[in-house]
């Protein structure tokens, strides 16, 4: 049976784990599907873990705690840290109940963009990163792992205010595909808590993607505001001669760092434009 919750439904790796033993999810796994499991554990069991997309020791302990409370045993009658069919079913049903406004104890994160209606005692902050890696490196739009880039690593290790949690996801920048933008949009749509902060960072080719994501949010989810957009040397020059550098009005603050002296590839930054609140910082000065 397909997963029913908005959080899990349609995710191919989670759907597979719900019906196939070989597809179960184990420590060491990485990716957005792990972030969804982490978020579910935070929601329904009050797990104090980072939503970092890495199935590490803390997440494994949270899985064991969840299974212990619900007596989800493996074939040997033991509690393990594998997210398989029974664990996926239990998580899915509890998340679904909370998405519908029901369920008992535990923490609840609203997926219908009405967090003020739900008494939860933490905020979820969402951080999205787009690197300067472009398509020629075969990583345009692909998911990056923490540690791949300095800024992404800093975002991953950043400690939010006490009691709050964060979601950090990074993508390779791209000048020709919007794959990373679409994935980032889906993450924000799925987990955004409007009481938390939404921060987007884009460098070079990734700066193009970060602006595209803000515009997509403005058009398709106009009630969501971007608290901080950081753009660094948004790609320009020969590759993008007519680049739209406008910052939409849903961006509360854009800090735009740019270097007007062209690189060897002819790329350069420039001042931001548009209705958004932007502060240009010329690195030549």
LOBA-975466 format. One line per field, with one value per residue (C-alpha): x, y, z; residue in three letters; chain. Coordinates in nm, 3 decimals. Each point is the difference from the previous one (the first is absolute). Example, Ala and Ser with C-alpha at 12.3 -4.5 7.8 and 13.67 -1.06 7.14 Angstrom:
x [1.230|0.137] $
y [-0.450|0.344] $
z [0.780|-0.066] $
residu [ALA|SER] $
chaine [A|A] $
***
This chain:
x [0.000|0.132|0.104|-0.281|0.162|0.096|0.350|0.073|-0.239|0.160|0.359|0.137|0.250|-0.248|-0.273|0.243|0.099|-0.368|-0.049|0.339|0.247|0.304|-0.092|0.001|0.193|0.300|0.267|0.232|-0.280|-0.007|-0.244|-0.335|-0.183|0.212|-0.087|-0.370|0.047|0.186|-0.277|-0.263|0.192|0.014|-0.373|-0.144|0.258|0.166|0.342|0.272|0.194|0.120|-0.176|0.328|-0.096|0.260|-0.102|0.261|0.020|-0.246|-0.262|0.057|-0.057|-0.319|-0.125|0.066|-0.181|-0.300|-0.013|0.050|-0.302|-0.217|0.148|0.102|0.217|0.209|-0.019|0.225|-0.235|0.248|-0.007|0.235|0.076|-0.128|-0.282|-0.190|-0.360|-0.144|0.187|-0.100|-0.363|0.001|0.172|-0.229|-0.317|0.108|0.115|-0.326|-0.205|0.182|-0.028|-0.375|0.000|-0.039|0.226|0.115|0.321|0.330|0.107|-0.200|0.124|-0.273|0.020|-0.292|0.173|-0.207|0.253|-0.172|-0.291|0.221|0.157|0.358|0.292|0.272|0.058|0.141|0.252|0.060|0.338|0.052|0.344|0.090|0.369|0.197|0.050|-0.149|-0.113|0.342|0.098|-0.302|-0.139|-0.246|-0.316|0.124|-0.026|0.319|0.109|0.105|0.373|-0.003|0.019|0.124|-0.316|-0.224|0.206|-0.032|-0.377|-0.013|0.197|-0.178|-0.189|-0.351|-0.150|-0.052|-0.297|-0.023|0.092|0.127|-0.014|0.313|0.017|0.261|-0.006|0.254|-0.054|-0.119|-0.039|-0.211|-0.216|-0.242|0.014|0.148|-0.253|-0.289|0.136|0.060|-0.351|-0.146|0.196|-0.121|-0.356|0.013|0.165|-0.025|-0.093|-0.081|0.111|0.351|0.246|0.041|0.356|0.124|0.365|0.123|0.349|0.084|-0.210|-0.182|-0.087|-0.207|-0.179|-0.059|-0.169|-0.206|-0.112|-0.108|-0.202|-0.162|-0.098|-0.139|-0.218|-0.110|0.015|-0.046|-0.061|0.350|0.264|0.375|0.153|0.351|0.133|0.380|0.130|0.372|0.129|-0.318|0.117|0.015|0.205|0.008|-0.199|-0.292|0.001|-0.364|-0.011|-0.293|0.153|-0.330|-0.085|-0.373|-0.198|-0.037|0.370|0.015|0.376|0.251|0.371|0.154|0.380|0.144|0.332|-0.032|0.346|-0.059|0.147|0.199|-0.327|-0.150|-0.234|-0.061|-0.245|-0.213|-0.241|-0.338|-0.321|-0.372|-0.253|0.165|0.197|0.358|0.331|0.279|0.357|0.256|0.310|0.209|-0.038] $
y [0.000|0.345|0.234|0.237|0.299|0.315|-0.027|-0.353|-0.057|-0.016|-0.024|-0.299|-0.111|0.018|-0.164|-0.285|-0.037|-0.033|-0.310|-0.165|-0.137|0.052|0.370|0.065|0.303|-0.049|0.210|0.161|0.094|0.358|0.216|0.181|-0.322|-0.021|0.364|-0.091|-0.288|0.233|0.258|-0.266|-0.112|0.361|0.036|-0.311|-0.097|0.325|-0.119|0.258|-0.057|0.218|-0.034|-0.031|-0.274|-0.238|-0.324|0.024|-0.124|0.258|-0.089|-0.371|0.054|0.194|-0.283|-0.253|0.217|0.034|-0.377|-0.079|0.208|-0.170|-0.348|-0.028|-0.312|-0.162|-0.369|-0.087|0.179|0.286|0.378|0.113|0.324|-0.111|0.197|-0.275|-0.088|0.005|0.315|0.185|-0.099|0.123|0.329|0.059|-0.054|0.226|0.277|-0.029|0.031|0.317|0.148|-0.047|0.170|-0.315|-0.227|0.002|0.120|0.088|0.300|0.112|0.187|0.138|-0.079|0.224|0.332|0.082|-0.047|0.253|-0.241|-0.274|0.011|-0.111|0.112|0.027|0.177|-0.161|0.214|-0.089|0.072|-0.062|0.018|0.017|-0.034|0.151|-0.345|0.012|-0.264|-0.047|-0.177|-0.232|0.116|0.265|-0.035|-0.309|-0.044|0.091|-0.171|0.197|0.064|0.039|0.377|0.229|0.210|-0.306|-0.159|0.316|-0.003|-0.368|0.053|0.324|-0.035|0.154|0.168|-0.234|-0.229|0.070|-0.233|0.058|-0.149|0.051|-0.110|0.082|-0.029|0.037|0.323|-0.011|0.242|-0.232|-0.215|0.087|-0.346|0.134|0.283|-0.245|-0.222|0.298|0.129|-0.341|-0.004|0.347|-0.085|-0.317|0.113|0.379|0.133|0.368|0.081|-0.119|0.166|-0.075|0.073|-0.056|0.029|-0.004|0.042|0.059|-0.247|-0.078|0.368|-0.035|-0.296|0.181|0.290|-0.246|-0.175|0.329|0.088|-0.344|0.039|0.345|-0.137|-0.334|0.050|0.377|-0.018|-0.135|0.266|-0.043|0.148|0.022|-0.055|0.008|0.027|-0.002|0.086|-0.109|-0.144|0.247|0.078|-0.196|-0.297|0.204|0.337|0.072|-0.133|0.120|0.129|0.124|-0.092|-0.066|0.170|-0.321|0.037|0.197|0.057|-0.077|0.046|0.003|-0.028|0.058|0.040|0.203|-0.095|-0.295|-0.340|-0.189|-0.151|0.344|-0.033|0.286|0.119|0.314|0.197|-0.154|0.156|-0.043|0.065|-0.216|0.159|-0.042|0.126|-0.003|-0.049|0.073|-0.206|0.227|0.293] $
z [0.000|-0.092|0.278|0.094|0.173|-0.186|0.142|-0.124|-0.290|-0.342|0.124|-0.197|0.264|0.284|-0.207|-0.076|0.366|0.090|-0.217|-0.054|0.253|-0.228|-0.025|0.374|0.123|0.227|0.170|-0.251|-0.239|-0.124|-0.191|0.016|0.092|0.317|0.078|-0.021|0.245|0.234|-0.022|0.071|0.309|0.117|-0.063|0.152|0.261|0.104|-0.119|0.065|-0.320|-0.287|-0.332|-0.186|-0.251|0.150|0.173|0.272|0.361|0.138|-0.261|0.061|0.372|-0.075|-0.223|0.274|0.255|-0.232|-0.058|0.369|0.103|-0.263|0.041|-0.365|0.003|-0.271|-0.095|0.293|0.242|0.053|-0.033|-0.277|-0.184|-0.342|-0.161|-0.175|-0.082|0.352|0.102|-0.316|0.051|0.359|-0.085|-0.296|0.200|0.285|-0.233|-0.195|0.318|0.092|-0.347|0.034|0.338|0.210|0.200|0.357|0.156|-0.156|-0.200|-0.302|-0.302|-0.223|-0.373|-0.099|0.071|0.309|0.283|0.226|0.033|0.142|0.347|-0.060|0.211|-0.261|-0.329|-0.313|-0.188|-0.366|-0.166|-0.372|-0.168|-0.371|-0.085|-0.285|-0.153|-0.349|-0.248|-0.157|0.324|-0.030|0.332|-0.108|0.205|0.187|0.374|0.186|0.319|0.309|-0.021|-0.379|0.029|0.277|0.027|-0.016|0.276|0.209|-0.051|0.099|0.322|0.092|0.328|-0.008|0.308|0.292|-0.054|-0.375|-0.285|-0.351|-0.348|-0.213|-0.364|-0.266|-0.379|-0.278|-0.191|-0.359|-0.289|-0.215|0.228|0.277|0.161|0.323|0.009|-0.034|0.277|0.229|-0.070|0.093|0.327|0.096|-0.098|0.208|0.322|0.024|0.342|-0.049|0.354|-0.084|-0.232|-0.369|-0.118|-0.356|-0.108|-0.359|-0.143|-0.370|-0.203|0.323|0.033|-0.316|0.159|0.328|-0.180|-0.205|0.319|0.157|-0.310|-0.004|0.364|-0.073|-0.279|0.143|0.378|0.039|0.375|0.065|0.058|-0.039|0.314|-0.146|-0.351|-0.031|-0.356|-0.080|-0.350|-0.173|-0.333|-0.283|-0.306|-0.325|0.131|0.132|-0.179|0.077|0.354|0.209|0.322|0.143|0.357|0.049|0.275|0.204|0.095|0.325|-0.029|-0.274|0.071|-0.346|-0.007|-0.346|-0.178|-0.319|-0.131|-0.243|0.074|-0.263|-0.119|-0.046|0.296|0.239|0.261|-0.004|0.217|0.070|-0.128|0.054|0.277|0.267|0.282|-0.118|0.131|-0.260|0.124|-0.274|0.073|-0.225|0.233] $
residu [UNK|UNK|UNK|UNK|UNK|UNK|UNK|UNK|UNK|UNK|UNK|UNK|UNK|UNK|UNK|UNK|UNK|UNK|UNK|UNK|UNK|UNK|UNK|UNK|UNK|UNK|UNK|UNK|UNK|UNK|UNK|UNK|UNK|UNK|UNK|UNK|UNK|UNK|UNK|UNK|UNK|UNK|UNK|UNK|UNK|UNK|UNK|UNK|UNK|UNK|UNK|UNK|UNK|UNK|UNK|UNK|UNK|UNK|UNK|UNK|UNK|UNK|UNK|UNK|UNK|UNK|UNK|UNK|UNK|UNK|UNK|UNK|UNK|UNK|UNK|UNK|UNK|UNK|UNK|UNK|UNK|UNK|UNK|UNK|UNK|UNK|UNK|UNK|UNK|UNK|UNK|UNK|UNK|UNK|UNK|UNK|UNK|UNK|UNK|UNK|UNK|UNK|UNK|UNK|UNK|UNK|UNK|UNK|UNK|UNK|UNK|UNK|UNK|UNK|UNK|UNK|UNK|UNK|UNK|UNK|UNK|UNK|UNK|UNK|UNK|UNK|UNK|UNK|UNK|UNK|UNK|UNK|UNK|UNK|UNK|UNK|UNK|UNK|UNK|UNK|UNK|UNK|UNK|UNK|UNK|UNK|UNK|UNK|UNK|UNK|UNK|UNK|UNK|UNK|UNK|UNK|UNK|UNK|UNK|UNK|UNK|UNK|UNK|UNK|UNK|UNK|UNK|UNK|UNK|UNK|UNK|UNK|UNK|UNK|UNK|UNK|UNK|UNK|UNK|UNK|UNK|UNK|UNK|UNK|UNK|UNK|UNK|UNK|UNK|UNK|UNK|UNK|UNK|UNK|UNK|UNK|UNK|UNK|UNK|UNK|UNK|UNK|UNK|UNK|UNK|UNK|UNK|UNK|UNK|UNK|UNK|UNK|UNK|UNK|UNK|UNK|UNK|UNK|UNK|UNK|UNK|UNK|UNK|UNK|UNK|UNK|UNK|UNK|UNK|UNK|UNK|UNK|UNK|UNK|UNK|UNK|UNK|UNK|UNK|UNK|UNK|UNK|UNK|UNK|UNK|UNK|UNK|UNK|UNK|UNK|UNK|UNK|UNK|UNK|UNK|UNK|UNK|UNK|UNK|UNK|UNK|UNK|UNK|UNK|UNK|UNK|UNK|UNK|UNK|UNK|UNK|UNK|UNK|UNK|UNK|UNK|UNK|UNK|UNK|UNK|UNK|UNK|UNK|UNK|UNK] $
chaine [A|A|A|A|A|A|A|A|A|A|A|A|A|A|A|A|A|A|A|A|A|A|A|A|A|A|A|A|A|A|A|A|A|A|A|A|A|A|A|A|A|A|A|A|A|A|A|A|A|A|A|A|A|A|A|A|A|A|A|A|A|A|A|A|A|A|A|A|A|A|A|A|A|A|A|A|A|A|A|A|A|A|A|A|A|A|A|A|A|A|A|A|A|A|A|A|A|A|A|A|A|A|A|A|A|A|A|A|A|A|A|A|A|A|A|A|A|A|A|A|A|A|A|A|A|A|A|A|A|A|A|A|A|A|A|A|A|A|A|A|A|A|A|A|A|A|A|A|A|A|A|A|A|A|A|A|A|A|A|A|A|A|A|A|A|A|A|A|A|A|A|A|A|A|A|A|A|A|A|A|A|A|A|A|A|A|A|A|A|A|A|A|A|A|A|A|A|A|A|A|A|A|A|A|A|A|A|A|A|A|A|A|A|A|A|A|A|A|A|A|A|A|A|A|A|A|A|A|A|A|A|A|A|A|A|A|A|A|A|A|A|A|A|A|A|A|A|A|A|A|A|A|A|A|A|A|A|A|A|A|A|A|A|A|A|A|A|A|A|A|A|A|A|A|A|A|A|A|A|A|A|A|A|A|A] $
***
